[in-house]
Amino acid sequence: MDVEAAQAIAQGLKFLGAGLAMVGTLGAGLGIGILGSGAVQGIARNPDAAGTIQLNMILAIAFAEAVAIYALVVAMLILFVGG
């Protein structure tokens, strides 16, 4: 195998690894959707608790979004750091 073919395979594997790292964002997206749905249903059932439900929803969404950001950072590291 020549050098150009080895470099092309390495580049392709980097792209594949970065794509697989971004699979973690699927869980974050689903989690945020489920949290939003549950919060809307909870507020619809008990409007007096809207403030508490909304506060807890925003906090949980922030934690779920952090997982997506970590996945993005890992993907960027795979693409742009190293040889």
C-alpha positions in Angstrom: 0.0 0.0 0.0 1.4 3.4 -0.9 1.5 6.5 1.3 -1.3 8.3 -0.4 -3.7 5.3 0.0 -2.7 5.0 3.7 -3.4 8.7 4.2 -6.7 8.5 2.5 -7.8 5.5 4.7 -6.6 7.4 7.8 -8.6 10.5 6.8 -11.7 8.4 6.1 -11.4 6.6 9.4 -11.2 10.0 11.1 -14.4 11.1 9.5 -16.1 7.9 10.4 -14.9 8.3 14.1 -16.2 11.8 14.2 -19.6 10.8 12.8 -19.9 8.0 15.3 -19.0 10.4 18.1 -21.9 12.6 17.1 -24.3 9.7 17.6 -24.4 10.9 21.3 -26.4 14.0 20.1 -29.3 11.7 19.2 -29.8 10.9 22.9 -29.7 14.5 23.9 -32.2 15.5 21.2 -34.6 12.8 22.2 -34.1 13.6 25.9 -34.9 17.3 25.4 -38.0 16.4 23.3 -39.3 14.1 26.0 -38.6 16.6 28.7 -40.4 19.4 26.8 -43.4 17.1 26.2 -43.5 16.0 29.9 -43.3 19.6 31.1 -46.1 20.8 28.8 -48.3 17.9 29.9 -47.5 18.6 33.6 -48.3 22.3 33.2 -51.5 21.5 31.4 -52.6 19.2 34.2 -51.5 21.5 37.1 -51.1 25.2 36.0 -50.3 26.3 39.6 -47.0 24.3 39.5 -45.9 25.9 36.2 -43.0 27.8 37.8 -41.5 24.7 39.5 -42.0 22.5 36.5 -40.4 25.0 34.1 -37.4 25.5 36.4 -36.8 21.8 36.6 -37.3 21.4 32.9 -34.7 24.1 32.0 -32.2 22.5 34.4 -32.7 19.1 33.0 -32.5 20.4 29.4 -29.2 22.1 30.3 -27.7 18.8 31.5 -29.0 16.9 28.4 -27.5 19.6 26.1 -24.2 19.2 27.9 -24.0 15.6 26.7 -24.4 16.8 23.1 -21.7 19.5 23.6 -19.3 16.8 24.9 -20.0 14.7 21.9 -19.3 17.6 19.6 -16.0 18.4 21.4 -15.0 14.7 21.0 -15.8 14.8 17.3 -13.8 18.0 16.8 -10.9 16.5 18.7 -10.9 13.5 16.4 -11.0 15.6 13.3 -8.5 18.3 14.1 -6.1 17.0 16.7 -3.4 14.5 16.1 -1.8 13.1 13.0 
